[in-house]
Amino acid sequence: MSSVSDKLSKFLENAFKKAFVREVLEDNVAVDFKEKDSFLHETIEDYKASGYHFRRTKDQMSRGLTREEAFEEFKKEKKNL
């Protein structure tokens, strides 16, 4: 059982290294992953076209946000992750 947990641990460690590694851009300038725009969808239609479905949360509905306003809030949260 220990070897399975060791393999899983190594797998997860490598996955995090790949996800958060510094990227080298065309002009050889390194940029941290978080500095990049990590959310690619500008509109709800773009988001939907990529296979996702956007829904407002109960909190967003109670605050009276439109679907578009809620999506903008969602994008800001995703960019800050």
C-alpha positions as a Markdown table, in Angstrom:
| # | Residue | x | y | z |
|---|---|---|---|---|
| 1 | Met | 0.0 | 0.0 | 0.0 |
| 2 | Ser | 2.9 | 2.3 | 0.7 |
| 3 | Ser | 4.1 | 2.1 | -2.9 |
| 4 | Val | 0.7 | 3.2 | -4.2 |
| 5 | Ser | 0.7 | 6.2 | -1.9 |
| 6 | Asp | 4.3 | 7.0 | -2.9 |
| 7 | Lys | 3.4 | 6.8 | -6.6 |
| 8 | Leu | 0.3 | 9.0 | -6.0 |
| 9 | Ser | 2.4 | 11.5 | -4.0 |
| 10 | Lys | 5.0 | 11.7 | -6.8 |
| 11 | Phe | 2.3 | 12.0 | -9.5 |
| 12 | Leu | 0.7 | 14.9 | -7.6 |
| 13 | Glu | 4.0 | 16.6 | -7.0 |
| 14 | Asn | 4.9 | 16.5 | -10.7 |
| 15 | Ala | 1.5 | 17.8 | -11.7 |
| 16 | Phe | 1.8 | 20.8 | -9.4 |
| 17 | Lys | 5.3 | 21.5 | -10.6 |
| 18 | Lys | 4.1 | 21.5 | -14.2 |
| 19 | Ala | 1.1 | 23.6 | -13.5 |
| 20 | Phe | 2.9 | 26.3 | -11.5 |
| 21 | Val | 6.3 | 26.3 | -13.3 |
| 22 | Arg | 7.6 | 29.6 | -14.6 |
| 23 | Glu | 7.0 | 29.9 | -18.3 |
| 24 | Val | 9.4 | 31.4 | -20.8 |
| 25 | Leu | 7.9 | 33.7 | -23.3 |
| 26 | Glu | 9.0 | 34.3 | -26.9 |
| 27 | Asp | 11.3 | 37.1 | -25.8 |
| 28 | Asn | 12.9 | 34.9 | -23.1 |
| 29 | Val | 11.2 | 36.7 | -20.2 |
| 30 | Ala | 10.0 | 34.4 | -17.4 |
| 31 | Val | 6.6 | 35.0 | -16.0 |
| 32 | Asp | 5.0 | 33.3 | -13.0 |
| 33 | Phe | 1.9 | 31.3 | -13.8 |
| 34 | Lys | -0.3 | 33.6 | -11.6 |
| 35 | Glu | 0.8 | 36.7 | -13.6 |
| 36 | Lys | -0.7 | 35.3 | -16.8 |
| 37 | Asp | -4.3 | 35.7 | -17.6 |
| 38 | Ser | -5.4 | 32.3 | -16.5 |
| 39 | Phe | -9.1 | 32.6 | -17.6 |
| 40 | Leu | -9.5 | 32.5 | -21.4 |
| 41 | His | -13.2 | 33.1 | -21.8 |
| 42 | Glu | -14.3 | 36.7 | -22.3 |
| 43 | Thr | -18.1 | 36.1 | -22.7 |
| 44 | Ile | -20.7 | 33.6 | -21.4 |
| 45 | Glu | -21.0 | 32.4 | -25.0 |
| 46 | Asp | -17.2 | 31.6 | -25.2 |
| 47 | Tyr | -17.5 | 29.8 | -21.9 |
| 48 | Lys | -20.5 | 27.8 | -23.2 |
| 49 | Ala | -18.8 | 27.0 | -26.5 |
| 50 | Ser | -15.9 | 25.3 | -24.6 |
| 51 | Gly | -18.3 | 22.9 | -23.1 |
| 52 | Tyr | -19.1 | 24.6 | -19.7 |
| 53 | His | -22.3 | 25.9 | -18.4 |
| 54 | Phe | -22.5 | 29.1 | -16.3 |
| 55 | Arg | -25.0 | 29.6 | -13.5 |
| 56 | Arg | -25.4 | 32.4 | -11.0 |
| 57 | Thr | -24.9 | 31.4 | -7.4 |
| 58 | Lys | -27.7 | 32.0 | -4.9 |
| 59 | Asp | -25.7 | 34.8 | -3.4 |
| 60 | Gln | -25.4 | 36.5 | -6.8 |
| 61 | Met | -29.1 | 36.1 | -7.4 |
| 62 | Ser | -29.9 | 37.5 | -4.0 |
| 63 | Arg | -27.7 | 40.6 | -4.8 |
| 64 | Gly | -29.7 | 41.1 | -8.0 |
| 65 | Leu | -26.8 | 40.6 | -10.4 |
| 66 | Thr | -27.6 | 39.9 | -14.0 |
| 67 | Arg | -26.1 | 36.8 | -15.6 |
| 68 | Glu | -23.5 | 39.0 | -17.3 |
| 69 | Glu | -22.6 | 40.8 | -14.1 |
| 70 | Ala | -22.3 | 37.5 | -12.3 |
| 71 | Phe | -20.0 | 36.1 | -15.1 |
| 72 | Glu | -17.8 | 39.2 | -14.8 |
| 73 | Glu | -17.5 | 38.5 | -11.0 |
| 74 | Phe | -16.8 | 34.9 | -11.8 |
| 75 | Lys | -14.0 | 35.8 | -14.2 |
| 76 | Lys | -12.3 | 38.1 | -11.7 |
| 77 | Glu | -12.4 | 35.3 | -9.1 |
| 78 | Lys | -10.9 | 32.8 | -11.6 |
| 79 | Lys | -8.1 | 35.3 | -12.6 |
| 80 | Asn | -7.1 | 35.7 | -8.9 |
| 81 | Leu | -6.7 | 32.0 | -8.3 |
